Amino acid sequence: MAITRAAKSVAKPEAKADEGTLNAERLIEEVELRPAQPGLTDARVVPGTSRAERASAIVRLHIPWAVGAGAVPMPGIDLALISAVQIRMLARLCAMYGLPFREELGRSAVGSLLAGLTQYTVSGHLAAAALRFIPIAGPLLGIAVMPAFAAAATFALGKVFITHFESGGTFLQFDPKKVEAHFRAEFKHAGGTVA
């Protein structure tokens, strides 16, 4: 009998842990960013809202994720996470506009626009990037700078693609060189510093 009671007492906490795990998994499933699917927009369709307003809601949804990615105190990993958030945002914008999305083109567009931006902000960002490798002070500097950069870059990227899609452009027709000035202006408007 003692063995049976012990088995029952052990089984009950495991059942509770399983229920708690299942509830946590359900919560994560509800909150996590899922892969873009046709018709998935992340923006509730509110009567009277335009497609551009719904697209802006998608951009606003991704800015906090980019800020969180920018707060990761590991140089290089933070940029990879920010890029992943931005690629996901582009996939969701394409889905909302009913356009095909190709991840490799998304990576190329994000990289080209950010590279064009860094030509104008290179001195400040290179100095900040170099300082991030200094023990203790470096990661703190990164936590102070990168979230703001991530927010401004994500906002600007979203606005540029919304403008492109609203004018009838497709993802395959996107030319980063043609929108570079618009991207810099949106980045500056979002609070980023452009020299």
Sequence and secondary structure as in RCSB ss.txt:
>XXXX:A:sequence
MAITRAAKSVAKPEAKADEGTLNAERLIEEVELRPAQPGLTDARVVPGTSRAERASAIVRLHIPWAVGAGAVPMP
GIDLALISAVQIRMLARLCAMYGLPFREELGRSAVGSLLAGLTQYTVSGHLAAAALRFIPIAGPLLGIAVMPAFA
AAATFALGKVFITHFESGGTFLQFDPKKVEAHFRAEFKHAGGTVA
>XXXX:A:secstr
 HHHHHHHHHHHHHHHHHHHHHHHHHHHHHHS     TT  SS   TT  HHHHHHHHHHHHHHHHHHHHT SST
THHHHHHHHHHHHHHHHHHHHHT    HHHHHHHHHHHHHHHHHHHHHHHHHHHHHTTSTTHHHHHHHHHHHHHH
HHHHHHHHHHHHHHHHTT  STT  TTTTHHHHHHHHHHTT    
